[in-house]
Amino acid sequence: MVRRRLIAGNWKMNGTQAALGEVTEIARAADAHPGVDVALCLPATLIGRAVEAAGGLMIGGQDVHASPNGAHTGCISAAMLIDAGASLTIVGHSERRHDQHESDADVRAKAQAALAEGLHVILCVGESDDVRSSGAAVAHVVDQLDASLPDDPSRLSIAYEPIWAIGTGKVAGVADIAEMHAALRERLVATYGEAGQGMRILYGGSVKASNAVEIFAVPDVDGALVGGASLTAADFVPIIEAAVG
């Protein structure tokens, strides 16, 4: 099955109004390559202004709360993201699982809430270096996926992000990526049936222009979740162009 590729940038805790020019340049590049979906997941403070600067580019959040409202200081709901102009959100990024101690159940609840409001969701899974070294990476990530998946597969993408490769310059080997993505595809099909075949599985972990073509050639790699290389058009646009092929 041919799946339309998605290249999503995650700016993490980076970006102020001064960076909106980069958003505009990335949007122009996305317009020039209509065969690829492109998104930027930005700090909540930038979402509204980025929507204005980005034309039709998909703008998203980096997290969402499972509740629609309430006494959750500093959090943002799915309805708030939509009100700001966002059309998608990331859930379960490894940095939130680790730093904010989010469980698989937390991630599942967030995905459910976001999908129920109409957002697209990128749900992240991945293993640590210790788990990879132990030989249990595939079993660990598949179990994590099982416990994090929402009921509704529509508008849902999965991002495999080996934690040890995020921001380190390390990239999983092609064979390792292929093995993991095949296992994730098998589980998605087992869970959702035919809908699991159509879901995109992104790779995330030090993706850059120099390795994007090789990564995108791996079966069941349907795009990328890009961190540091998404902060500037100069670094991000070549990754978009690599996905065209």
C-alpha positions in Angstrom: 0.0 0.0 0.0 1.2 3.5 -0.9 0.8 5.9 2.0 1.2 9.6 1.7 4.3 10.7 3.5 4.2 13.1 6.5 7.2 15.2 7.6 6.5 16.7 11.0 8.8 19.1 12.8 8.9 19.3 16.6 10.4 22.5 17.8 10.2 21.5 21.5 11.0 24.4 23.8 12.4 26.6 21.0 11.0 29.5 19.1 9.7 33.1 19.6 8.1 35.6 17.3 11.5 36.1 15.7 11.3 32.6 14.3 8.1 33.1 12.3 10.1 33.8 9.2 11.4 30.2 9.3 7.7 29.0 9.5 6.9 31.1 6.4 9.9 29.7 4.4 9.0 26.1 5.4 5.4 26.7 4.3 6.5 27.9 0.9 8.6 24.8 0.5 5.6 22.6 1.5 3.5 24.4 -1.1 6.1 23.5 -3.7 5.8 19.8 -2.8 2.0 19.1 -2.6 2.6 15.3 -2.7 4.0 15.4 0.9 2.2 16.4 4.0 4.2 18.8 6.2 3.5 19.9 9.7 5.2 22.0 12.4 4.5 21.3 16.1 5.3 24.5 17.9 5.3 25.9 21.4 1.7 26.9 22.3 2.7 30.5 22.5 3.5 30.5 18.7 0.6 28.5 17.4 -1.8 31.3 16.6 0.8 33.5 15.0 2.3 30.6 13.1 -1.1 29.8 11.5 -1.2 33.3 10.2 2.4 33.1 8.9 2.1 29.6 7.4 -0.8 29.7 5.0 -2.0 26.2 4.6 0.8 24.5 6.5 -0.4 22.2 9.2 0.4 23.7 12.6 0.2 21.6 15.8 0.9 21.4 19.5 3.5 19.3 21.3 1.2 17.9 23.9 -2.5 18.0 25.0 -4.3 17.3 28.3 -6.8 14.4 28.5 -9.4 16.6 30.2 -11.5 19.1 28.2 -11.1 21.7 30.9 -10.5 22.1 34.7 -7.9 22.8 37.4 -4.8 21.9 35.4 -2.5 24.8 35.7 -0.2 25.2 32.7 -1.9 22.6 30.6 -3.7 22.9 27.3 -6.8 21.1 26.1 -7.6 19.8 22.6 -10.3 22.4 22.2 -7.8 25.1 23.2 -5.4 23.9 20.5 -8.1 24.0 17.9 -9.1 27.4 19.0 -5.5 28.6 18.6 -5.6 27.2 15.0 -3.8 23.9 15.5 -4.9 20.8 13.5 -2.7 18.2 15.2 -0.7 17.3 18.3 2.0 15.0 19.4 1.3 12.7 22.4 3.7 10.4 24.2 7.0 12.0 23.2 9.8 10.3 25.1 10.8 13.5 26.7 7.4 13.8 28.3 7.2 10.1 29.2 10.5 10.5 31.0 10.5 14.1 32.3 6.8 14.3 33.2 6.5 10.6 34.1 3.7 10.0 31.7 2.4 6.4 31.6 1.1 4.6 28.6 -2.4 5.1 30.1 -1.8 8.8 30.2 -0.7 8.8 26.5 -3.7 6.8 25.5 -6.1 9.1 27.3 -4.5 12.1 25.6 -4.8 10.5 22.2 -8.4 9.7 22.8 -9.2 13.3 23.9 -7.4 14.8 20.9 -9.0 12.5 18.4 -12.5 13.1 19.8 -12.1 16.8 19.2 -11.0 16.3 15.6 -7.2 16.8 15.9 -4.7 14.6 14.1 -2.4 12.8 16.5 1.2 11.7 16.3 1.7 9.0 19.0 5.3 8.3 19.9 6.8 5.1 21.1 10.5 4.1 21.5 13.1 2.3 23.6 16.0 3.4 25.7 19.6 2.4 25.0 19.5 -0.1 27.9 16.4 -1.8 26.4 18.0 -1.8 23.0 21.2 -3.3 24.4 19.3 -6.0 26.2 17.8 -7.3 22.9 14.2 -6.6 24.0 13.7 -3.4 21.9 10.9 -4.8 19.6 8.9 -6.5 22.4 9.2 -3.4 24.6 8.1 -1.0 21.9 5.2 -3.2 20.7 4.0 -3.5 24.3 4.2 0.2 24.7 2.2 0.7 21.5 -0.5 -1.8 22.6 -0.9 0.1 25.9 -1.0 3.6 24.3 -3.3 3.1 21.3 -6.6 4.8 21.3 -9.9 3.2 20.2 -10.2 5.4 17.1 -7.5 4.9 14.4 -8.7 7.8 12.2 -6.3 10.7 12.0 -3.7 8.7 13.9 0.0 8.3 13.0 2.7 6.5 14.9 6.2 7.8 15.4 9.0 5.3 16.3 11.7 7.3 18.1 14.6 5.3 19.6 15.2 7.4 22.7 19.0 6.9 22.4 19.0 8.5 18.9 17.1 11.7 19.8 19.3 14.7 19.6 22.4 12.6 19.9 23.4 12.4 16.2 23.0 8.6 16.4 20.6 7.0 14.0 19.2 3.5 14.2 20.6 1.2 11.5 18.4 0.6 8.4 17.9 -3.1 9.4 16.8 -2.0 12.9 14.4 0.5 11.6 12.9 -2.0 9.1 12.5 -4.6 11.9 10.8 -2.2 14.2 8.5 -0.6 11.6 7.4 -4.1 10.4 6.6 -5.1 13.9 4.6 -2.0 14.5 2.7 -2.4 11.2 1.9 -6.0 12.1 0.5 -4.9 15.5 -1.5 -2.0 14.0 -3.1 -4.4 11.5 -3.9 -6.9 14.2 -5.5 -4.1 16.3 -7.3 -2.1 13.6 -7.6 -4.4 10.6 -7.4 -2.8 7.2 -7.2 0.7 8.8 -3.9 -0.4 10.3 -2.5 -0.8 6.8 -3.3 2.8 5.9 -1.8 4.4 9.1 1.5 6.2 8.8 4.5 5.1 10.8 7.1 7.9 11.1 10.8 7.5 12.1 12.2 10.0 14.6 15.8 10.2 15.8 18.4 12.6 14.5 16.8 12.7 11.0 18.6 15.2 8.7 19.2 15.9 5.1 22.2 13.6 4.9 20.3 10.4 6.0 16.7 11.1 5.1 16.8 9.5 1.6 18.2 6.2 3.1 15.6 6.2 5.9 12.7 6.9 3.6 13.7 4.0 1.4 13.0 1.6 4.3 9.7 -0.3 4.0 6.9 1.0 6.2 8.7 4.3 6.9 6.0 6.8 5.9 7.8 10.0 6.9 9.7 11.5 9.8 9.3 13.3 13.1 12.1 15.8 13.1 13.5 17.7 16.1 16.5 20.0 15.8 16.7 20.0 12.0 13.1 21.4 11.8 14.0 24.7 13.4 15.3 26.3 10.2 14.1 26.1 6.6 17.7 25.5 5.5 17.8 22.2 7.5 14.2 21.1 7.2 13.4 21.8 3.6 15.9 19.2 2.2 14.2 16.6 4.4 10.9 17.5 2.8 12.5 17.2 -0.6 13.9 13.8 0.3 10.4 12.6 1.0 9.2 13.5 -2.5 11.0 10.6 -4.1 
